[in-house]
Amino acid sequence: MRRLPVIVLALALAAALPACGKKGDPGTVPGGNYPTSYPQR
């Protein structure tokens, strides 16, 4: 029974990992200004 909280915590952390990270480049929005070009020095 002592291992149950550790196993639950490990499963919760493993399930949360895919939620982190880059999902991809943002799409274009009609009327939006992305990607923005910035002036070079």
N, C-alpha and C positions, 0 to 999 in steps of 0.2 A: 504493500500500500504506500510505502514511502516513495516509490519510484513514479507513481501516477502523476503527481504535480510536475515532476521533471519532464516526463514524457509529454504531458499536455503543453507545457511551456515550449518545448522543442518543436512540437507540431505547430503551435501558434506562430513561432518565429519563422519556421519554414514556409508557412502559408502566407506570411506577410512579405517575404522577400520578392516575389514576382510583382508586387505593387510598386516597388521602388524602381527607379531607373528611367531612362528616356524611352518614350513610347514611339517617337518619330518626329519628323519635322512638322511644325504647324502648317495647316492647310491655308490656302488663300481665302480671304473673306471678301465678299463683294463690297467695294467701297473702302476696304482697308488699305493700309499703307505698308504691309509686310510683303516682301522684305524691304527694309529701309536702307537706302544707300547713304552712307555718311561721308562727309568731305574728307579728303586725304590731306595730310599736312604737307 
